[in-house]
Amino acid sequence: MDKQSKQITIRMSIIYVLIIIPFLIIIGKVVYLETVERSFWKDLAKERNIELRAVKAIRGNIYAIDPDNNEKLLLATNIIYYDVYIDLGKGNIREKGSINKTKEWVIEDSIYRKDVSKLCFLLSDVLSSSGKSADDYRKLFDSQRKKQNRFVLIGKNITEEQLDRMKTMPILGKTRTRKINGKKVTKYVGAFVGAVRVIERYKRIYPYGDMARRTIGISVTANGCDTCFDGIDGFYSHYLAGKHGRRLERRINPNQWVPIDDNQEIKAIDGLDLISTLDVSLQELAEQSLLKCLDSNDAESGTVILMEVKTGYVKAIANFTKQKDGSYYERENIGVSDLLEPGSTFKIVTAMMMLDKGLADTSDLVPTGKKYYPHATKPIRDVKDLDHGLVSFRRAIEISSNVGVSQEVYNAYVKDPSRRGKLSEDLSEYFNFNRIGYDLDIYEPKPIIRKTKQIDDVLRMGFGYVSMMTPLQMLTFYNGIANNGKMMKPLFAKAILRDGVIEKEIEPVVIKEKMCQQKTLLQIQDMLKRVILYGTGKRLRGTAYGIAGKTGTAEIGYDDKKQILQHRASFVGYFPSEEPKYSCIVVISKPQKAFSHGGDLAAPVFRELSDRVIGTRISYRPKETVHNFYYPVLSYGNALNYTLLCKNLGFKLPNFTSNWIKCNKDNNKVFHYYNQKIETNVIPNVKGLTLRDAIYMLENMGVKVKFVGRGRVESQNIEQGQKIKPNTTITLTLSMPIKKQDEVNVQSLSTTPKKDDKKIVANEGKKQKNEEKKSKTDNKKEIKTEKKKNIKKDKNTSSTKQKDTTKNKNKKTTKK
């Protein structure tokens, strides 16, 4: 062998060795893994595909109690949904009497071929909402069976009714064969075969739709939590949530797990139930009244809160904000979480403090109209600069005079420079400028009262500016006045139930035992009654039961020259005026129509709610001396409820022979009521009815009801007179459309500045420039003329004094 061939063989052997060594290492590693580390890697694979996962407990229900029959009405509950999977692969099946296992189809091939077409047809019918046809199901099953996929999703969010029907389908349902009269008869037993896996899921639903949703609670995504809620639901979550269980589950696809039959499962403990303080019928009325007021006045937002005086239980709370499309939606809980300057409703806080400290008296004479106070940069004005001359301090509260209240503040706090910063401290002593701490999982801001010594701010502080609070915080103060000076904490829950039995009662909580002296309290209560009888609350006169309260109109953007001046109208008070049972606050922000004051906007909403409460919740009899009251008008509704309302108000009406009545007005503006007969087998006319009455009427006739919007029924898709067929479903369109939003992010709940006002300013700014310039020049001229008048008055008074002194001297000389 020559030298060259030897070198080639050496090189080839080296290459061969370099190839064979890694190959031997790989084989050795495989053998090592299959023998020594086999159990380790097997356990690791099991850990990655099999987990002990949480089993969610069923969340407890939230109820309201119907005062008419003491029945529990569901405000929030759960519906069980199911995800159904089918095993189309092969499994290890043990032979009888043997240890050996063989791989066989979980669903026999003969059964699959025979019944798969029928199964697909039935699934397309029962699960029609999925949008899949029989061919779609057949293609899915055939392709997955080729791949021997052991977990194939049939459907998600399947209802219990659909699940029961699926149990009777071929391939899926168990059958039992029996001989009857010598013939084999096969029947379904209402259960799934072993090849079907069912996973339960629970979804929170609200039978009354969007009603009081921000108070009851909505699902929020906080830190990735998909079972978190705010409102009542969130605050009492430690009772409602229950305790989650655990079970072994196998991962079949990314983010898809199915349970494994295992003895290690820990069962979940379902949550307890809760009874809220809300009254469904009053809540419905509060929302309808508020929506009607907002819509008719094109207002930006509004809130209504009704509270029980003795307990602090909140019976109704409605909050609506205008959307871009013009509809109104409960985007945030305005009554609980929005800080607002209250305006004139705060005058009662100032009056209580000053009367109680002896800094003012109801008989003090104060000016009205418009006044320039020394060293103030702006004058204090009453509405439309109405000048009533000198009036008593009590009368100034009745007519809501800013100037009158400012005069008392000026005398007690402004004249002496050392006392100018004392006003905020004294007001804080009487108004609770701290968080109340509601039983709601909603942010409650702390009330603000600015500590200031500026004369303008001190003067305006007395009539509701330079301080801010939420509507519910203001209502809490007035509720204390109605409750003989005892301030109660607002509550939204009454009791916790376990299996229908009360486990824990939520007792009323006293915030302040005595708000002021009894003498002061009687003076304040008298003022609030006189506001209705002789003052700005005249729209609420004429009730047989009596209302006491205070109107308020706050200017929005009064310090911002670039912003168009807007208003916030409010009314807060209680009823009946002599023995108060309920307190209520109504706030309407930024109305765009003619009305902008509390007495015109907020007071009618208050009246509509108070009339219903008196008629249905209080056994009240009017005094014989009272004659100026009005019959409540019902266009179309339930005769029994209406007669009960009028009876409780002390009015006499004829007995109606029908369950339903209608009202028409004649040419003399007299209302006439007549019976509305309803045929049992024909679709009735429900236009004009409340949603509650319409559902009651139609469902008693066997008609299923769907509805869109809020308020009263405006139209129905099946006209009156058509015959009722089995499973007839009617869709009602209500007078006010509301945009639905089921879930929001926590960040969206926080109040953020709105861009709408800026847009309005940008569009309207040019038009307002000339008017603003004119108003500025007019104001300057007025100030100059006022100063000149004052100088002339001072000169005149000094000259008259000189004349008087000279006369006195002359008299003395003549006497001498």
Residue, then its C-alpha position, 0 to 999 in steps of 0.5 A: m500500500d502506498k503512502q497516499s492510500k494509507q493517509i486516506t484510510i487514516r483520514m476516513s477512520i478518523i471521520y468514521v470515529l467522529i461520526i460514530i462517537p456522537f451517535l453512540i452518545i445519543i443512543g446512550k442518552v436515549v437508553y438512559l432517559e428510557t430507563v433511569e429518568r423515565s419516571f421523572w420525565k413522565d411525571l413532568a409531562k403529567e404536571r404540564n398537562i394535568e393540574l389541580r385547578a379551581v372549581k368556582a363556587i356559585r355566587g349568592n343571589i341579591y334580592a329586593i323585597d316586594p312590600d306588597n306581598n313580601e316576596k323576594l325579587l331577584l336583582a342578581t343571580n346566576i345562570i348555569y352554562y355548559d361546554v360539551y366535548i365528545d371523545l372521537g379517538k381511541g382509548n385503552i380498553r381492558e379485555k375481559g378476564s385479562i390484564n392486557k389492554t387494547k386500543e379501540w374506538v371509544i365510540e364504536d365505528s359501526i355506531y358512529r357511521k350509522d348515526v353521525s348524520k342524524l346527530c349532526f342534523l339534530l345539533s344544527d337544530v338545537l344549537s341553531s344560535s351557533g350558526k353551524s349547519a349539519d354539514d359543518y358538524r359532519k365535516l368537523f366530526d369526520s376530520q377530528r375522528k381521522k386525527q383521533n382527537r379525544f376532546v372535540l368541542i360540540g358547543k359552548n354556553i349551552t343552556e340546561e334545556q339544550l343540554d337535556r335535549m342533547k342527552t336524547m340524541p344518538i351517539l351522545g345519549k345512553t340507551r336501554t333496550r327492553k323486551i316489550n311483548g316479545k319485541k326489543v324496544t330501545k329508549y334513552v335514559g336521559a344521560f350522556v355516554g362515557a364519551v361525552r364530557v360536560i363542564e359547568r360554568y356560571k354567568r351573573i345575570y340581572p333579571y331587571g336588566d340595567m336597573a340600578r346596575r351601578t348600585i347592585g354591581i357590575s363585573v370589573t376586571a381588576n388585576g385580571c380578576d374575572t369574578c370581581f364586582d363593584g357596588i353591593d355585589g363587591f362590598y359583600s363579596h366575602y358573603l356572596a362569593g362562597k369558597h372555590g373547590r379544586r379538581l384535577e383537569r387535563r389540558i386538551n388545547p391551549n387554555q382548554w381544560v377538561p375535568i378528570d374523574d378523580n377522587q381528589e376533587i374538593k367540592a365548592i361551597d356556594g355563596l350566601d344570599l343577600i337582601s338589599t334595601l332597594d324597592v323595585s317599583l320605586q326604583e323603576l319610578a325613580e328612573q322613569s321620572l328622571l329620564k323624562c326630566l333629562d330628556s325633555n330638558d336635554a340635560e347632561s346628567g342627573t341623579v335621584i336618591l330616596m332614603e328611609v328616614k329612621t333607618g337610612y335604608v336607600k330605597a331607590i337610586a337612579n343615575f343617568t348620563k347623556q351619551k353621544d347618540g343622545s340616549y341616557y345610560e347609567r355610566e357612573n354612580i353620580g349620587v355616590s361618587d361625584l363631588l358637586e357644588p350644592g348651591s342653595t341647598f347648602k344654605i340650610v347648613t349655614a343657617m343651622m350653624m349660625l342659629d345654633k351658635g347664636l350668630a344669627d336670628t330668624s328675625d334679623l333684617v337682611p337685604t336682597g337683590k344685589k349688593y357690593y360688600p366692602h373689599a369684595t371684588k364682585p357683587i353678590r346677586d340674587v336670581k335675576d337680581l330680584d330686590h325684595g327690600l329688607v326681609s327677615f333671615r327666615r324669609a331670606i331662606e324661603i326665597s333663597s336669597n344669596v344676598g340675605v345669607s351673605q349679609e349674616v356671614y358678613n356680620a359674623y365672619v367678614k367684619d372682623p378679619s380674625r374670624r374670616g378663616k373660622l367659617s369653614e371650621d364652624l361649617s365643618e362642625y355641623f356638616n360631616f366633611n368626612r367620608i361616610g363609608y357606604d356599604l358599596d364597593i364604589y369610590e366615595p370622595k371626601p367632601i371638600i370645604r376650602k379653608t380660605k380668608q378671601i372675602d369673596d370666597v367666605l361670602r360665597m361659602g355661605f350659600g353653597y360654593v367653595s365647598m363640594m360634596t356628593p348628592l348622597q352626603m347632602l341627603t344624609f344631612y337633610n335626612g338627619i333634620a327629618n329624623n329629629g336631629k339624628m344623622m343615619k348612615p345610608l345603607f344598601a343591604k338589610a340581611i344575609l341569608r343562608d338557605g332562605v333563613i336570615e343569618k345576619e341582619i344589617e342594623p341601622v348605624v347612627i353617625k351623629e346622635k344630635m346635630c344641633q339644639q332642639k330649638t334650632l332644629l325646630q326653626i330649621q324644620d319650620m324654614l323647610k316647610r315655609v320654602i314650600l308654602y311661601g318660597t321657591g318650592k311652590r311647585l310642591r304645594g297642594t299635597a295632602y301629606g306635606i313636603a319640606g325641603k329646599t331648592g338649589t341652583a348652582e352655577i357651573g363654570y362661573d369662574d371660567k370666562k372661556q366656558i359657557l355658564q351652565h346650571r345645576a338644579s336640585f331639590v332635597g327634602y322629606f315627606p310627610s312634613e309632620e311625621p317624616k318617613y322618607s327623604c329624597i334628593v334630585v339633581i339635574s346638571k346642565p339643562q339646555k332648555a328654558f328651565s334651569h332652577g331647582g324649583d322648576l326642574a328637580a321639584p316635579v321629579f321629587r313630587e312624582l316620586s313622593d306621591r307614589v310612595i305615599g300612595t303605596r308605602i305609607s298608610y296616610r290620611p290627610k287632615e280635614t282642614v286641607h283642601n288644596f290637593y290634586y288627584p294623581v292622573l293615570s293615563y293607562g294602568n292597573a285599576l287595583n293599584y290606582t284605587l289603592l293609591c287614591k284610597n291611601l291619599g284620602f280620595k274617593l273613586p268609583n269601583f272599577t269593574s275591570n282590572w285595567i283602566k284608561c283616562n281621557k281629558d275632555n274639552n273642559k280639562v276634566f279627566h274621565y276614567y273608564n274600564q278597559k276590557i281585555e280579551t283572554n285569547v287576543i293580543p291586547n293594546v299595551k301602549g302607554l303601560t309601564l313595563r311592569d304592568a305590560i309584562y304582568m298583563l301579557e304573561n298572564m295570557g301566556v305571551k312571552v315578552k321581550f323589550v327594548g329600552r326604558g320607560r313606558v311602552e311606546s310600540q309593540n311588534i304584534e298589533q292589538g286584536q291578533k289571536i294568541k298562538p302557543n309560544t307567542t313572543i311579543t317585542l315591546t319598544l319602550s319610550m327611552p332607548i338605553k345603550k347597554q354595556d355589561e362589563v367595564n374596566v375599573q379605570s372607566l369607573s373613575t370620573t374623568p373630565k369631559k371633552d364635550d364642554k370644550k367642544i361647545v365652548a370652541n363652537e360657541g366662543k366666537k358668538q359669545k365674545n361680543e356679548e361678554k365684552k358688552s356685559k363687562t362694560d355694563n358691569k363696569k358702568e354699573i360699578k361706577t354708578e353705584k360708587k358715585k351714588n354711594i359717594k353722593k349718599d355719603k356727602n348727603t348724609s354728612s351734610t344732613k348731619q352738619k345741618d342737624t348739629t347747627k340746628n341743635k346749636n341754634k336751639k340751645t342758644t335760643k333756650k339760653 
